[in-house]
Amino acid sequence: MRILFLTHYFPPEVNAPASRTHEHCRAWVAAGHDVTVITGVPNHPRGELFAGCRNAWIQEERVDGIRVIRTWMYLSPNEGFAGRICNYVLFAVTAVLASFRTDRPDVVVATSPQFFCGLAGMVVSRLKRRPFVLEVRDLWPESIVQLGQLKPGPLLSLLEWIERVLYRSAAGIVVNTGTFPAHIEKRGVPADRIELVYNGIDVDLFRPLARDEALLAEHGLAGKFIVAYIGTLGLAHGILTLVETASLAAAEPPAAGARPLHFLIVGDGAGRAELEAEIAKRGLENVTLLGLQPRSEMPRWIASVDLLVVLLRDLAIFTSVIPSKIFEFLAQERPVVVSAPKGEIRTLVEKSGSAYSIDAEQPGTLMDVIRASRERPEEAAAMARRGREWVAAGFDRTELAGRMLSFLERTVANKGRTP
């Protein structure tokens, strides 16, 4: 089968959509399929070209057998509204133009958020006269409204209209959480055109590893009990909760005979400047903000910390979100605490017994969990072992890629019938 996939993000960018798309497409190529990805030049999240890259009109390369066509992009950091919209809209235009360099596929897939990439996929599918499959990884525009980036008005009405058009024009829709289908069905899409494919992990890349003492020493972290946030510093994550927790920890007297408690933040994004300012304002010496690291280095960092934190803000929209990073953390058999609103992710980890689970944006409660994990390491280790078993059994990326591929094949076999 010939698959044409449009995505705003792709490696060497290291966010969740880039990793999911790459690993799915790589698995499809390994299964004997012809896959072409249309994406932009790597610049997320700071709007700056990655080292060695050019912002040229069209560039082509091969990545793990995938034909990758990169288009020129309007470079904009992942913050602010106007610049990001320009970035999104212009990528949609260049992606459609780049599609003329491809042969007629069997299916066109586009991934959200944002919906402008989905619109490009819809247009390309019409030009190629082939079925269109939309992958929905976030409920746009509802999420940006709850984050306070958009208020009711003509623009919101336009985005909601685009949402309905995309859902109804797609021959199939793939979602990554179990709560999304109900939202989409309410907008006129039959249940049999929706497929749930969770995020997952590359079990070869993310596996239990020994603590890398040399890596810690290189960054002045040797001999410390490290609580880490690894991921995008975005508006959705409430990273300031970790800073507030670090303030509580700094005010406590050192525990006799225990390793000093230290907080590590690995990543970049729209919230970085505010985070740096808050750390400086509080004069916190027990926080290290490391910045963006290559994805290939993530297993070393995950293996070398004592407790990993998954954070979401206390907003209703995040009851339906499953942060993909948790699968990588658990796959490496590391203790994890999920700080989020009551919803799907907390239900999953509580049912599996794979992670600590607490309410969102509660620094005092988070500090209690940190103390518990440090004082009762055997309990934390047992939870981590359950986590590894749970994700290995149900969230292997190769198996999930096969599930999505089967859905694409069924959609093509049905000739992409839409209402």
Secondary structure as the mmCIF struct_conf table of DSSP 4:
data_model
#
loop_
_struct_conf.conf_type_id
_struct_conf.id
_struct_conf.beg_label_comp_id
_struct_conf.beg_label_asym_id
_struct_conf.beg_label_seq_id
_struct_conf.end_label_comp_id
_struct_conf.end_label_asym_id
_struct_conf.end_label_seq_id
STRN STRN1 ARG A 2 LEU A 6
BEND BEND1 HIS A 8 HIS A 8
TURN_TY1_P TURN_TY1_P1 PRO A 11 PRO A 12
BEND BEND2 GLU A 13 GLU A 13
BEND BEND3 ASN A 15 ASN A 15
HELX_RH_AL_P HELX_RH_AL_P1 ALA A 16 ALA A 30
TURN_TY1_P TURN_TY1_P2 ALA A 31 GLY A 32
STRN STRN2 ASP A 34 GLY A 40
BEND BEND4 PRO A 42 PRO A 42
TURN_TY1_P TURN_TY1_P3 HIS A 44 GLY A 47
HELX_LH_PP_P HELX_LH_PP_P1 LEU A 49 PHE A 50
TURN_TY1_P TURN_TY1_P4 ALA A 51 GLY A 52
BEND BEND5 TRP A 57 TRP A 57
STRN STRN3 ILE A 58 VAL A 63
TURN_TY1_P TURN_TY1_P5 ASP A 64 GLY A 65
STRN STRN4 ILE A 66 THR A 71
BEND BEND6 ASN A 78 ASN A 78
BEND BEND7 GLY A 80 PHE A 81
HELX_RH_AL_P HELX_RH_AL_P2 ALA A 82 ALA A 98
HELX_RH_3T_P HELX_RH_3T_P1 SER A 99 ARG A 101
BEND BEND8 THR A 102 THR A 102
BEND BEND9 ASP A 106 ASP A 106
STRN STRN5 VAL A 107 THR A 111
BEND BEND10 PRO A 113 GLN A 114
HELX_RH_AL_P HELX_RH_AL_P3 PHE A 115 LYS A 128
TURN_TY1_P TURN_TY1_P6 ARG A 129 ARG A 129
STRN STRN6 PHE A 132 VAL A 136
BEND BEND11 ARG A 137 ASP A 138
TURN_TY1_P TURN_TY1_P7 TRP A 140 PRO A 141
HELX_RH_AL_P HELX_RH_AL_P4 GLU A 142 GLN A 146
TURN_TY1_P TURN_TY1_P8 LEU A 147 GLY A 148
BEND BEND12 GLN A 149 GLN A 149
BEND BEND13 PRO A 152 GLY A 153
HELX_RH_AL_P HELX_RH_AL_P5 PRO A 154 SER A 169
BEND BEND14 ALA A 171 ALA A 171
STRN STRN7 GLY A 172 VAL A 175
BEND BEND15 ASN A 176 THR A 177
TURN_TY1_P TURN_TY1_P9 GLY A 178 THR A 179
HELX_RH_AL_P HELX_RH_AL_P6 PHE A 180 GLU A 185
TURN_TY1_P TURN_TY1_P10 LYS A 186 GLY A 188
HELX_RH_3T_P HELX_RH_3T_P2 ALA A 191 ARG A 193
STRN STRN8 ILE A 194 LEU A 196
STRN STRN9 ILE A 201 ILE A 201
TURN_TY1_P TURN_TY1_P11 VAL A 203 LEU A 205
BEND BEND16 PHE A 206 PHE A 206
HELX_RH_AL_P HELX_RH_AL_P7 GLU A 213 GLU A 218
TURN_TY1_P TURN_TY1_P12 HIS A 219 GLY A 220
TURN_TY1_P TURN_TY1_P13 ALA A 222 GLY A 223
STRN STRN10 PHE A 225 ILE A 230
BEND BEND17 GLY A 231 GLY A 231
TURN_TY1_P TURN_TY1_P14 LEU A 235 ALA A 236
BEND BEND18 HIS A 237 HIS A 237
TURN_TY1_P TURN_TY1_P15 ILE A 239 ILE A 239
HELX_RH_AL_P HELX_RH_AL_P8 LEU A 240 ALA A 251
BEND BEND19 GLU A 252 GLU A 252
HELX_LH_PP_P HELX_LH_PP_P2 PRO A 253 ALA A 255
TURN_TY1_P TURN_TY1_P16 ALA A 256 GLY A 257
BEND BEND20 ALA A 258 ALA A 258
HELX_LH_PP_P HELX_LH_PP_P3 ARG A 259 PRO A 260
STRN STRN11 LEU A 261 VAL A 266
BEND BEND21 GLY A 269 GLY A 269
TURN_TY1_P TURN_TY1_P17 ALA A 270 GLY A 271
HELX_RH_AL_P HELX_RH_AL_P9 ARG A 272 ARG A 282
TURN_TY1_P TURN_TY1_P18 GLY A 283 GLY A 283
BEND BEND22 GLU A 285 ASN A 286
STRN STRN12 VAL A 287 GLY A 291
HELX_RH_3T_P HELX_RH_3T_P3 ARG A 295 GLU A 297
HELX_RH_AL_P HELX_RH_AL_P10 MET A 298 SER A 304
BEND BEND23 ASP A 306 ASP A 306
STRN STRN13 LEU A 307 LEU A 311
BEND BEND24 ASP A 314 ASP A 314
HELX_RH_3T_P HELX_RH_3T_P4 ALA A 316 SER A 320
TURN_TY1_P TURN_TY1_P19 SER A 324 SER A 324
HELX_RH_AL_P HELX_RH_AL_P11 LYS A 325 ALA A 331
TURN_TY1_P TURN_TY1_P20 GLN A 332 GLU A 333
STRN STRN14 VAL A 336 SER A 339
BEND BEND25 LYS A 342 GLY A 343
HELX_RH_AL_P HELX_RH_AL_P12 GLU A 344 SER A 352
TURN_TY1_P TURN_TY1_P21 GLY A 353 GLY A 353
BEND BEND26 ALA A 355 ALA A 355
STRN STRN15 TYR A 356 ILE A 358
TURN_TY1_P TURN_TY1_P22 ALA A 360 GLU A 361
HELX_RH_AL_P HELX_RH_AL_P13 PRO A 363 GLU A 375
HELX_RH_AL_P HELX_RH_AL_P14 PRO A 377 GLY A 394
STRN STRN16 ASP A 396 ASP A 396
HELX_RH_AL_P HELX_RH_AL_P15 ARG A 397 ALA A 413
TURN_TY1_P TURN_TY1_P23 ASN A 414 GLY A 416
#
